[in-house]
Amino acid sequence: MLSEEKYQNTKRKIKTASLIILLIGLLAGGLLIYLGYSRGSKYDSNKIRLEMNREFMGNGFTERYYELSEDLNKSHSSIVFYMFGGFVIIASCMISGFVYLSSKGREIAAYQAQQIMPIAREGMKQMAPTVGDVMRESAPVYGEVAKEIAKGVKEGLKDE
């Protein structure tokens, strides 16, 4: 059974759930971005490229050249963390927003009704005379139909 108290409790729970979703998403996305930053900050890609060029010009494809190449790849792999972190943050904000809006459904519906009422009232005032005219014109026709139905019923009763 619905009551105002149950409605308020459920509304509070939905708001809390939306806040929890938002906080978890922000923390997870922030952690991913931080991991990407900490991983990428160990390697300066410009410096590594410069050192790779020097190594290649001086010694060719040596063991050190391939080590530098691996470091360069690691510095580029931190971009994945940034992308996933940003995605998690945006997705959690969107999901949290939808959940929060569902807790405000009653207020939104009331607001929309308040916006529509003056327009509906004005329309009814303009339509009422037209509807009245149509009803006055249609009343005799409906009366004739009712008389014919009554005649049919009387004849059916006489036959029994």
C-alpha positions as a Markdown table, in Angstrom:
| # | Residue | x | y | z |
|---|---|---|---|---|
| 1 | Met | 0.0 | 0.0 | 0.0 |
| 2 | Leu | 1.3 | 3.4 | -0.9 |
| 3 | Ser | 1.8 | 6.2 | 1.6 |
| 4 | Glu | 3.6 | 9.5 | 1.7 |
| 5 | Glu | 6.1 | 8.1 | 4.2 |
| 6 | Lys | 7.0 | 5.1 | 2.0 |
| 7 | Tyr | 7.3 | 7.4 | -1.0 |
| 8 | Gln | 9.7 | 9.7 | 0.9 |
| 9 | Asn | 11.8 | 6.7 | 2.1 |
| 10 | Thr | 12.0 | 5.3 | -1.4 |
| 11 | Lys | 12.9 | 8.7 | -2.8 |
| 12 | Arg | 15.7 | 9.1 | -0.2 |
| 13 | Lys | 17.1 | 5.6 | -1.1 |
| 14 | Ile | 17.1 | 6.4 | -4.8 |
| 15 | Lys | 18.9 | 9.7 | -4.2 |
| 16 | Thr | 21.4 | 7.9 | -2.0 |
| 17 | Ala | 21.9 | 5.2 | -4.7 |
| 18 | Ser | 22.5 | 7.9 | -7.4 |
| 19 | Leu | 25.1 | 9.6 | -5.1 |
| 20 | Ile | 26.9 | 6.2 | -4.5 |
| 21 | Ile | 27.0 | 5.5 | -8.3 |
| 22 | Leu | 28.5 | 9.0 | -8.9 |
| 23 | Leu | 31.1 | 8.6 | -6.2 |
| 24 | Ile | 32.2 | 5.1 | -7.2 |
| 25 | Gly | 32.4 | 6.2 | -10.8 |
| 26 | Leu | 34.4 | 9.3 | -10.0 |
| 27 | Leu | 36.8 | 7.3 | -7.8 |
| 28 | Ala | 37.2 | 4.5 | -10.3 |
| 29 | Gly | 37.7 | 6.9 | -13.2 |
| 30 | Gly | 40.1 | 9.1 | -11.2 |
| 31 | Leu | 42.1 | 6.1 | -10.2 |
| 32 | Leu | 42.4 | 5.0 | -13.8 |
| 33 | Ile | 43.5 | 8.5 | -14.8 |
| 34 | Tyr | 46.0 | 8.6 | -12.0 |
| 35 | Leu | 47.4 | 5.2 | -13.0 |
| 36 | Gly | 47.8 | 6.4 | -16.5 |
| 37 | Tyr | 49.5 | 9.6 | -15.4 |
| 38 | Ser | 51.9 | 7.8 | -13.0 |
| 39 | Arg | 52.7 | 5.3 | -15.6 |
| 40 | Gly | 53.3 | 7.9 | -18.3 |
| 41 | Ser | 55.2 | 10.3 | -16.2 |
| 42 | Lys | 58.0 | 7.8 | -15.7 |
| 43 | Tyr | 58.7 | 8.0 | -19.4 |
| 44 | Asp | 59.3 | 11.2 | -21.3 |
| 45 | Ser | 58.5 | 10.2 | -24.9 |
| 46 | Asn | 60.5 | 13.1 | -26.5 |
| 47 | Lys | 63.5 | 12.3 | -24.5 |
| 48 | Ile | 63.2 | 8.6 | -25.3 |
| 49 | Arg | 62.9 | 9.2 | -29.0 |
| 50 | Leu | 65.9 | 11.5 | -28.9 |
| 51 | Glu | 67.9 | 8.8 | -27.1 |
| 52 | Met | 66.7 | 6.1 | -29.5 |
| 53 | Asn | 67.9 | 8.2 | -32.5 |
| 54 | Arg | 71.3 | 8.7 | -30.9 |
| 55 | Glu | 71.6 | 5.0 | -30.1 |
| 56 | Phe | 70.5 | 4.0 | -33.6 |
| 57 | Met | 72.9 | 6.5 | -35.3 |
| 58 | Gly | 75.8 | 5.4 | -33.1 |
| 59 | Asn | 75.3 | 1.7 | -32.8 |
| 60 | Gly | 72.3 | 0.5 | -34.8 |
| 61 | Phe | 69.8 | -1.9 | -33.5 |
| 62 | Thr | 71.3 | -2.8 | -30.2 |
| 63 | Glu | 69.9 | -4.2 | -27.0 |
| 64 | Arg | 69.7 | -0.6 | -25.6 |
| 65 | Tyr | 67.7 | 0.5 | -28.7 |
| 66 | Tyr | 65.1 | -2.2 | -28.1 |
| 67 | Glu | 64.9 | -1.3 | -24.4 |
| 68 | Leu | 64.2 | 2.3 | -25.3 |
| 69 | Ser | 61.6 | 1.1 | -27.8 |
| 70 | Glu | 59.8 | -0.8 | -25.0 |
| 71 | Asp | 59.9 | 2.3 | -22.8 |
| 72 | Leu | 58.4 | 4.4 | -25.6 |
| 73 | Asn | 55.6 | 1.8 | -26.0 |
| 74 | Lys | 54.9 | 1.9 | -22.3 |
| 75 | Ser | 54.6 | 5.7 | -22.3 |
| 76 | His | 52.0 | 5.4 | -25.1 |
| 77 | Ser | 50.0 | 2.7 | -23.3 |
| 78 | Ser | 49.1 | 5.2 | -20.5 |
| 79 | Ile | 46.7 | 6.8 | -23.0 |
| 80 | Val | 44.4 | 3.8 | -22.6 |
| 81 | Phe | 44.1 | 4.5 | -18.9 |
| 82 | Tyr | 43.1 | 8.1 | -19.7 |
| 83 | Met | 40.5 | 7.0 | -22.1 |
| 84 | Phe | 38.9 | 4.4 | -19.8 |
| 85 | Gly | 39.1 | 6.7 | -16.9 |
| 86 | Gly | 37.3 | 9.4 | -18.8 |
| 87 | Phe | 34.7 | 6.9 | -20.1 |
| 88 | Val | 34.0 | 5.6 | -16.6 |
| 89 | Ile | 33.6 | 9.2 | -15.2 |
| 90 | Ile | 31.2 | 10.2 | -18.0 |
| 91 | Ala | 29.2 | 7.0 | -17.9 |
| 92 | Ser | 28.8 | 7.2 | -14.1 |
| 93 | Cys | 27.7 | 10.8 | -14.3 |
| 94 | Met | 25.1 | 9.9 | -16.9 |
| 95 | Ile | 23.8 | 6.8 | -15.0 |
| 96 | Ser | 23.8 | 8.8 | -11.7 |
| 97 | Gly | 21.8 | 11.6 | -13.4 |
| 98 | Phe | 19.2 | 9.2 | -14.8 |
| 99 | Val | 18.8 | 7.6 | -11.4 |
| 100 | Tyr | 18.5 | 11.0 | -9.7 |
| 101 | Leu | 15.9 | 12.2 | -12.2 |
| 102 | Ser | 13.8 | 9.1 | -11.5 |
| 103 | Ser | 13.7 | 10.2 | -7.8 |
| 104 | Lys | 12.4 | 13.6 | -9.0 |
| 105 | Gly | 9.6 | 12.2 | -11.2 |
| 106 | Arg | 6.8 | 13.4 | -9.1 |
| 107 | Glu | 8.1 | 17.0 | -9.0 |
| 108 | Ile | 8.8 | 17.0 | -12.7 |
| 109 | Ala | 5.3 | 15.7 | -13.5 |
| 110 | Ala | 3.8 | 18.4 | -11.2 |
| 111 | Tyr | 5.8 | 21.1 | -12.9 |
| 112 | Gln | 4.7 | 19.9 | -16.4 |
| 113 | Ala | 1.1 | 19.9 | -15.3 |
| 114 | Gln | 1.4 | 23.5 | -14.0 |
| 115 | Gln | 2.8 | 24.5 | -17.3 |
| 116 | Ile | 0.0 | 22.9 | -19.3 |
| 117 | Met | -3.0 | 23.9 | -17.2 |
| 118 | Pro | -3.3 | 27.6 | -18.4 |
| 119 | Ile | -3.1 | 26.5 | -22.0 |
| 120 | Ala | -5.6 | 23.7 | -21.5 |
| 121 | Arg | -8.0 | 26.0 | -19.6 |
| 122 | Glu | -7.8 | 28.6 | -22.4 |
| 123 | Gly | -8.4 | 25.9 | -25.0 |
| 124 | Met | -11.5 | 24.7 | -23.1 |
| 125 | Lys | -12.9 | 28.2 | -22.9 |
| 126 | Gln | -12.6 | 28.6 | -26.6 |
| 127 | Met | -13.9 | 25.1 | -27.4 |
| 128 | Ala | -16.9 | 25.1 | -25.0 |
| 129 | Pro | -19.1 | 27.3 | -27.3 |
| 130 | Thr | -18.3 | 25.2 | -30.3 |
| 131 | Val | -19.0 | 21.9 | -28.4 |
| 132 | Gly | -22.3 | 23.4 | -27.2 |
| 133 | Asp | -23.3 | 24.3 | -30.7 |
| 134 | Val | -22.5 | 20.8 | -32.0 |
| 135 | Met | -24.5 | 19.3 | -29.2 |
| 136 | Arg | -27.5 | 21.5 | -29.9 |
| 137 | Glu | -27.4 | 20.5 | -33.5 |
| 138 | Ser | -26.9 | 16.8 | -32.8 |
| 139 | Ala | -29.6 | 16.5 | -30.0 |
| 140 | Pro | -32.5 | 16.1 | -32.4 |
| 141 | Val | -30.7 | 13.4 | -34.4 |
| 142 | Tyr | -29.9 | 11.5 | -31.2 |
| 143 | Gly | -33.5 | 11.9 | -30.1 |
| 144 | Glu | -34.8 | 10.4 | -33.3 |
| 145 | Val | -32.3 | 7.5 | -32.9 |
| 146 | Ala | -33.5 | 6.9 | -29.4 |
| 147 | Lys | -37.2 | 6.9 | -30.5 |
| 148 | Glu | -36.4 | 4.3 | -33.2 |
| 149 | Ile | -34.6 | 2.1 | -30.7 |
| 150 | Ala | -37.6 | 2.3 | -28.3 |
| 151 | Lys | -40.0 | 1.4 | -31.1 |
| 152 | Gly | -37.9 | -1.7 | -31.9 |
| 153 | Val | -37.8 | -2.7 | -28.2 |
| 154 | Lys | -41.6 | -2.3 | -28.0 |
| 155 | Glu | -42.2 | -4.4 | -31.1 |
| 156 | Gly | -39.9 | -7.1 | -29.8 |
| 157 | Leu | -41.8 | -7.2 | -26.5 |
| 158 | Lys | -45.2 | -7.5 | -28.3 |
| 159 | Asp | -43.9 | -10.4 | -30.3 |
| 160 | Glu | -43.2 | -12.5 | -27.2 |
